[in-house]
Amino acid sequence: MPTEQDPRSLAVESPRRAETRARPACEPHEALACVLAVNRELNAAGDLETGLKRVAEIIREYVPYQTFAVLLLDDLGRELRFAHAEGFPQEVVEHWRFGMGQGIVGTAASTRKTVRVDDVRRDPRYISAATPVGSELAIPLVSNERIIGVLEIGGPEPDFFTDDDVQLLTFLGENLAGAIDNVRLYQNMRQQARNFSLLHEVTRELTSILDRRELVHRVAILVRRLIDYDLFSVLLWNEQTQLLDPWVAFSKDGPRTGEKVPMPLGYGLSGTAAALRQPVRVPNVQLDPRYVRLQDDLEVASELDIPLVFKDRLIGVLNLESTRFNAFTNQHQQLLSTLGSSVAIALENARLYEQLQRDERKLETDLSTAREMQKQLLPKSTPWVPGLQIAVGYEPALHLAGDFYDFLPYGQDRVAIAVGDVAGKATSAALFGTLAIGMLREYAAESRVGPSKLLAEMNRKLRKLGFDNRFLAMLFAVYDKTTRRVTMANSGLPYPFVVRGRQVHRIDIGGVPLGLFEGQSYEETEIGLADGDALLIASDGLEESLNESSEEFGPKGVEATLRRLAPGTAQEISHGLLQAARHHSGSGAASDDRTIVVLKAIAS
């Protein structure tokens, strides 16, 4: 008959059992060596599976078992599942579960006592796993007064286990439980670190990807690093049809193609997640009446669906499927739920960006007219100022530019110079630049405040208008011909250069672009221009001109060119700088607008 034992020490093997087999009894020092080896291997293992495999090899040296298994309780403490097994069919290891009190292992878990069955044929609790064993030993694994699993050993014949075996393996189980807990704690910490790293990486990348297919593809690749799925798909909510459109799907072999059938809310597991706006995790889809098979070539066993919601509005559903039962854990659900928030925002941003692109394409037919109108807004010539040469270099990167420049009368004997660069390109940037020019001219006509106050006032008004994701970098300068001095303030444009003889210096004056933050103030600086001195004001397109190796022209390129061109006229300097930037870029098109204004003092 089976007996339950709770040995307290390593005792000498009973004579009767010693006679039934040819192997010697395990000496106490050997038993201690076994326990120490098990702890050492588990602590050194990088993961629990590897550690338990080494534990199985070590125990075999002391007890030549027929079957070996470590079963661990699930997160809810309801079922024992195989963590590692030797001698069992693969189907049993993957799919079998034992409830508390079910079978010999379930009994050991529920009673927290070692269960030895000398002859499994006579024990009604025995559940055959298609592996012939004659006897079975189940040792509860208890850590911190908490049952975490069971160590199960199967002997090839009845009466296989001796008292020494029971004592050794029970003593081993007491130590094994703590070691397993430590390894799992380490794995959880490492997994959490990987999860945080992944979330950080995904969030960082999502902000820079504005193509929805590319975005979803990247998410699928990153998620695979943590979750072994067989199919990853995204369904997007269609407001017009009120259906979930299967948008993209990726398997282990890459993107999947085929017929895509839209899905109403509440239909299938994905439709249920969308309707409830709650995650749906199903360990076995065969037991869930909501499951609808949509993939003929994939035998889905388990599924995880995460609704994508942004500001209480349904964006879609992120769906993971696996051919393995219970492939997705509660930790996976939490990870994807957190990730889903970022994915929903990124998808919405990408959708809005795509909509903006469509809107911009509608304006393509009007680009020629718009560019001509933009030209009309820019000064047709430079103002005449005694003792000062003024030259302009202007090269839009696209049909419409985000850069602009302007010259404005600013009181008696004074002229204002402005160079601006709107964030972005194409039509929207050009329209914003047009607004800025009009605003600038309005202020110049109505007041004669200093450059710093003018920038502060423009920043206030742009913030009040509330243009999201639009801001303006601008340098505003006033030249007084009576004093030959330039007063300037800057809101995000590259620092200007001053040339005195062959010496080139950068004027350290910066500031926050206009339209970003409320209540900004700006500093002013003043420099004098003697005969031969030159002042360069340029947008960032000059320094950021790229060659084929993605190397910028940069401040050093500008300085070297200015030294070479210093003796020339303002026109020669501006023309030479543009030519040098073009030469640096080679055959490649300009990546940004280039705007240059050069002031050079001459004898009047």
CORVENPE-V542051 format. One record per residue. RES is the residue in one small letter. PSI is psi in whole degrees, -180 to 180 (999 if undefined). OMEGA is omega in whole degrees, -180 to 180 (NA if undefined). NEAR is the number of other C-alpha atoms within 10 Angstrom. Layout:
# CORVENPE-V542051
RES_PSI_OMEGA_NEAR + RES_PSI_OMEGA_NEAR
This chain:
# CORVENPE-V542051
m_148_178_9 + p_149_178_15 + t_153_175_9 + e_130_-177_15 + q_153_178_15 + d_68_-174_14 + p_146_-179_17 + r_-15_-178_9 + s_170_178_12 + l_112_-178_21 + a_169_178_16 + v_141_-178_14 + e_142_-179_18 + s_141_-178_12 + p_-38_-176_10 + r_-44_-178_9 + r_-30_178_16 + a_-29_-179_17 + e_-20_-174_10 + t_-6_-180_13 + r_163_-172_12 + a_-13_-175_8 + r_149_-177_11 + p_163_176_10 + a_155_-179_18 + c_121_179_19 + e_153_-179_15 + p_-42_-179_15 + h_-30_176_10 + e_-39_178_13 + a_-43_178_21 + l_-39_177_16 + a_-38_178_12 + c_-47_-179_20 + v_-44_180_23 + l_-40_179_15 + a_-41_179_16 + v_-47_179_24 + n_-42_-179_21 + r_-45_-178_14 + e_-40_179_19 + l_-43_-179_24 + n_-31_-178_17 + a_-18_-176_12 + a_145_178_16 + g_-22_179_13 + d_164_-174_14 + l_-41_-179_21 + e_-47_178_14 + t_-43_-180_14 + g_-43_-179_22 + l_-32_176_22 + k_-43_177_20 + r_-36_176_17 + v_-44_179_22 + a_-40_180_21 + e_-39_-179_14 + i_-45_-178_16 + i_-35_180_21 + r_-29_179_14 + e_-24_-178_10 + y_-36_180_18 + v_105_-177_20 + p_76_-174_16 + y_166_173_22 + q_-41_177_20 + t_150_178_20 + f_139_177_24 + a_143_166_23 + v_118_179_25 + l_134_-177_26 + l_147_178_23 + l_146_177_21 + d_178_-176_14 + d_-31_-178_11 + l_-6_-180_6 + g_30_-176_13 + r_-34_-173_12 + e_145_173_19 + l_129_-179_23 + r_148_-179_21 + f_123_172_19 + a_-34_173_17 + h_144_-178_21 + a_148_174_22 + e_133_176_18 + g_1_178_15 + f_149_173_17 + p_146_-177_12 + q_-36_-179_11 + e_-37_178_9 + v_-46_-178_13 + v_-40_-175_19 + e_-34_-168_14 + h_-20_-175_12 + w_142_176_13 + r_149_179_17 + f_125_176_20 + g_165_177_17 + m_124_-179_18 + g_-4_-178_15 + q_125_180_18 + g_-174_-178_17 + i_-42_-180_27 + v_-39_178_30 + g_-34_177_23 + t_-44_178_22 + a_-38_-180_27 + a_-42_-176_31 + s_-35_-179_16 + t_-16_-176_14 + r_33_177_20 + k_149_178_19 + t_134_180_28 + v_120_176_25 + r_123_178_27 + v_113_-177_26 + d_-32_180_22 + d_105_-174_19 + v_-21_-179_25 + r_-21_-177_15 + r_4_-177_11 + d_116_-178_15 + p_-17_179_9 + r_-17_-175_16 + y_132_176_17 + i_116_-177_13 + s_132_178_11 + a_27_178_14 + a_14_174_9 + t_119_-176_13 + p_117_173_16 + v_153_179_21 + g_-28_-179_18 + s_162_-175_25 + e_144_178_29 + l_124_-179_27 + a_121_-177_29 + i_122_179_31 + p_143_177_28 + l_110_-175_30 + v_126_179_21 + s_126_-179_19 + n_45_179_9 + e_25_-179_8 + r_126_179_10 + i_126_-180_19 + i_-15_-180_22 + g_-163_-177_31 + v_138_170_30 + l_121_-177_26 + e_130_177_23 + i_130_178_27 + g_131_178_27 + g_151_-176_24 + p_-12_-174_17 + e_162_175_17 + p_156_180_17 + d_37_-176_18 + f_-38_-172_24 + f_135_178_25 + t_172_175_23 + d_-39_178_20 + d_-40_178_23 + d_-47_-178_20 + v_-46_-178_23 + q_-43_179_22 + l_-51_-175_26 + l_-31_176_28 + t_-45_177_27 + f_-40_178_20 + l_-42_-180_22 + g_-37_179_23 + e_-38_179_16 + n_-34_-178_18 + l_-38_-178_24 + a_-47_180_24 + g_-40_179_17 + a_-41_178_21 + i_-43_178_22 + d_-42_179_17 + n_-43_179_16 + v_-43_180_20 + r_-37_177_15 + l_-45_178_12 + y_-43_179_16 + q_-41_179_15 + n_-42_179_13 + m_-43_179_12 + r_-39_179_12 + q_-41_179_15 + q_-39_177_14 + a_-42_178_12 + r_-39_179_14 + n_-47_179_20 + f_-41_179_13 + s_-43_179_12 + l_-46_-179_19 + l_-41_178_19 + h_-44_-179_13 + e_-45_-179_12 + v_-47_-179_19 + t_-42_179_18 + r_-43_-178_12 + e_-37_-177_14 + l_-33_-179_24 + t_-19_-177_16 + s_-4_-179_11 + i_119_-178_17 + l_7_173_18 + d_120_-172_16 + r_-39_-180_19 + r_-43_177_15 + e_-39_-180_12 + l_-49_-178_20 + v_-39_178_24 + h_-43_-179_18 + r_-40_178_15 + v_-42_180_19 + a_-41_180_23 + i_-44_-177_14 + l_-39_-180_15 + v_-35_-180_20 + r_-26_179_13 + r_-20_-178_12 + l_-25_-175_14 + i_126_-178_16 + d_84_179_15 + y_163_174_24 + d_-24_178_19 + l_129_176_23 + f_126_-180_26 + s_158_177_21 + v_129_175_26 + l_130_-179_24 + l_140_-179_20 + w_127_179_24 + n_110_-177_14 + e_-34_-177_10 + q_-47_-178_6 + t_-12_-177_10 + q_43_179_12 + l_156_172_18 + l_118_-180_24 + d_119_173_19 + p_109_-167_18 + w_-56_178_16 + v_153_178_18 + a_141_180_21 + f_131_173_20 + s_-173_179_15 + k_-25_-178_13 + d_-1_179_8 + g_-163_-178_13 + p_143_178_13 + r_143_176_13 + t_165_179_9 + g_-180_-179_7 + e_133_-179_8 + k_120_-176_12 + v_120_177_12 + p_155_-173_16 + m_128_177_18 + p_162_176_18 + l_138_178_17 + g_-4_-179_14 + y_125_-179_16 + g_-180_-179_18 + l_-39_179_26 + s_-42_178_30 + g_-33_177_24 + t_-45_178_21 + a_-39_180_25 + a_-42_-178_29 + a_-43_-179_15 + l_-19_-174_12 + r_40_178_18 + q_149_178_15 + p_147_176_23 + v_118_179_19 + r_122_-177_22 + v_113_-179_23 + p_-32_-179_18 + n_103_-176_17 + v_-20_-179_20 + q_-20_-179_15 + l_2_-178_10 + d_116_-177_12 + p_-16_180_9 + r_-17_-175_16 + y_135_176_20 + v_124_-179_13 + r_123_180_13 + l_-16_-178_12 + q_109_-179_11 + d_-27_-175_7 + d_11_-178_6 + l_118_178_13 + e_90_-177_13 + v_133_178_21 + a_-37_179_18 + s_159_-173_22 + e_149_176_26 + l_125_-179_26 + d_130_-180_26 + i_119_177_28 + p_141_177_29 + l_112_-174_30 + v_135_177_21 + f_118_-179_18 + k_51_178_9 + d_15_179_8 + r_130_-179_11 + l_126_177_18 + i_-38_-179_23 + g_-158_-179_30 + v_135_173_28 + l_123_-172_26 + n_130_174_23 + l_135_178_27 + e_150_-180_25 + s_151_175_21 + t_-1_178_16 + r_142_176_19 + f_145_177_18 + n_41_-177_18 + a_-21_-174_22 + f_131_-176_21 + t_173_175_16 + n_-34_177_10 + q_-40_176_14 + h_-43_-180_17 + q_-44_180_17 + q_-43_180_13 + l_-49_-177_19 + l_-30_177_25 + s_-43_177_19 + t_-45_179_13 + l_-35_-178_21 + g_-34_179_20 + s_-44_179_17 + s_-39_180_21 + v_-41_180_26 + a_-44_179_22 + i_-45_-178_19 + a_-41_178_24 + l_-40_179_25 + e_-42_177_17 + n_-42_179_18 + a_-38_178_21 + r_-44_179_15 + l_-38_178_13 + y_-43_178_15 + e_-39_178_15 + q_-41_178_12 + l_-41_178_13 + q_-41_179_12 + r_-41_179_11 + d_-38_-180_11 + e_-36_179_14 + r_-29_178_13 + k_-22_-179_11 + l_0_-176_13 + e_-37_-178_13 + t_-20_-179_9 + d_7_-175_10 + l_-41_-178_17 + s_-45_179_13 + t_-42_-179_11 + a_-40_-180_18 + r_-38_179_17 + e_-40_178_12 + m_-38_179_12 + q_-40_178_17 + k_-38_-179_14 + q_-26_180_10 + l_-26_-180_15 + l_152_179_14 + p_138_179_13 + k_-20_179_9 + s_166_177_11 + t_149_-179_13 + p_153_176_15 + w_122_180_10 + v_120_180_16 + p_133_178_13 + g_11_-178_15 + l_128_171_24 + q_136_178_18 + i_127_179_22 + a_151_-177_21 + v_139_168_19 + g_128_-172_19 + y_118_180_19 + e_101_176_16 + p_143_178_19 + a_-31_-180_18 + l_-175_179_16 + h_-42_179_15 + l_141_-174_22 + a_153_172_28 + g_-11_176_26 + d_154_172_31 + f_165_175_28 + y_160_-180_25 + d_153_175_20 + f_129_-173_20 + l_135_171_17 + p_136_-174_16 + y_51_-179_18 + g_178_-177_14 + q_129_176_9 + d_20_179_13 + r_146_176_18 + v_138_180_19 + a_142_178_21 + i_131_180_21 + a_136_172_21 + v_124_-176_22 + g_156_179_27 + d_113_180_32 + v_139_177_25 + a_129_-180_18 + g_-176_-177_18 + k_-178_173_21 + a_-154_-168_16 + t_-48_-176_21 + s_-40_178_18 + a_-42_-180_21 + a_-41_180_24 + l_-40_178_18 + f_-39_177_19 + g_-38_178_24 + t_-42_177_21 + l_-43_-178_12 + a_-40_179_21 + i_-46_180_18 + g_-41_179_12 + m_-43_-180_15 + l_-45_-179_18 + r_-33_178_14 + e_-47_179_11 + y_-41_-179_14 + a_-34_-178_17 + a_-31_-173_13 + e_-23_-176_8 + s_168_179_11 + r_42_-179_14 + v_164_179_13 + g_164_-177_15 + p_-40_-177_23 + s_-42_180_22 + k_-36_179_16 + l_-44_179_20 + l_-40_179_26 + a_-40_180_18 + e_-40_177_18 + m_-39_178_18 + n_-42_-180_25 + r_-43_-177_18 + k_-39_178_15 + l_-39_177_21 + r_-37_-179_19 + k_-34_179_11 + l_-26_172_10 + g_40_176_11 + f_112_180_12 + d_141_176_9 + n_25_176_9 + r_131_175_18 + f_167_-170_24 + l_125_171_27 + a_130_-177_23 + m_140_171_29 + l_129_-179_30 + f_125_-177_26 + a_150_177_24 + v_126_179_23 + y_128_178_24 + d_114_-174_19 + k_-21_180_18 + t_-36_180_11 + t_-12_-177_11 + r_40_179_16 + r_149_-180_16 + v_125_174_21 + t_131_-174_18 + m_156_172_24 + a_152_-172_25 + n_140_178_30 + s_58_172_26 + g_-6_177_21 + l_156_176_24 + p_149_179_24 + y_137_179_21 + p_164_178_19 + f_145_171_21 + v_135_-179_24 + v_123_177_22 + r_106_-173_18 + g_-123_176_13 + r_5_-179_13 + q_135_180_12 + v_126_-180_20 + h_151_177_13 + r_137_-180_15 + i_116_-174_15 + d_88_176_11 + i_121_-178_19 + g_-170_-180_20 + g_167_-179_21 + v_135_179_19 + p_152_-178_23 + l_139_176_27 + g_-3_-178_24 + l_-53_-174_19 + f_149_179_13 + e_156_171_14 + g_26_-180_10 + q_144_173_17 + s_159_-174_15 + y_141_179_18 + e_158_176_15 + e_152_172_16 + t_157_-176_15 + e_135_177_13 + i_152_174_14 + g_151_179_15 + l_112_173_22 + a_168_180_15 + d_131_179_15 + g_-16_178_18 + d_150_179_21 + a_146_177_28 + l_128_179_25 + l_125_172_21 + i_126_-176_24 + a_151_173_29 + s_170_-175_29 + d_-12_179_22 + g_-24_179_25 + l_-56_-177_28 + e_-29_-176_18 + e_13_174_21 + s_127_-174_26 + l_145_172_23 + n_-172_-176_19 + e_-20_179_11 + s_12_-179_7 + s_28_176_10 + e_134_-177_12 + e_151_172_19 + f_-45_168_21 + g_170_178_16 + p_-36_-179_16 + k_-39_177_11 + g_-40_179_16 + v_-45_-179_19 + e_-46_-179_19 + a_-40_180_12 + t_-40_179_18 + l_-40_177_24 + r_-41_-178_16 + r_-36_-175_12 + l_0_-174_19 + a_-41_-178_22 + p_-16_-174_17 + g_178_177_15 + t_170_178_20 + a_-39_179_26 + q_-42_179_18 + e_-36_179_14 + i_-47_-179_28 + s_-43_180_25 + h_-43_-179_18 + g_-38_178_18 + l_-44_178_21 + l_-41_-180_19 + q_-40_179_14 + a_-39_178_17 + a_-40_178_25 + r_-42_-180_19 + h_-40_178_14 + h_-41_-178_18 + s_-21_-179_22 + g_-136_-177_14 + s_-10_-179_10 + g_146_179_13 + a_152_178_13 + a_133_-180_21 + s_-15_-179_16 + d_161_177_23 + d_146_176_23 + r_121_179_26 + t_130_-177_24 + i_134_170_24 + v_126_-179_24 + v_127_173_24 + l_127_178_25 + k_125_180_25 + a_135_178_23 + i_165_177_17 + a_131_-178_9 + s_999_NA_8
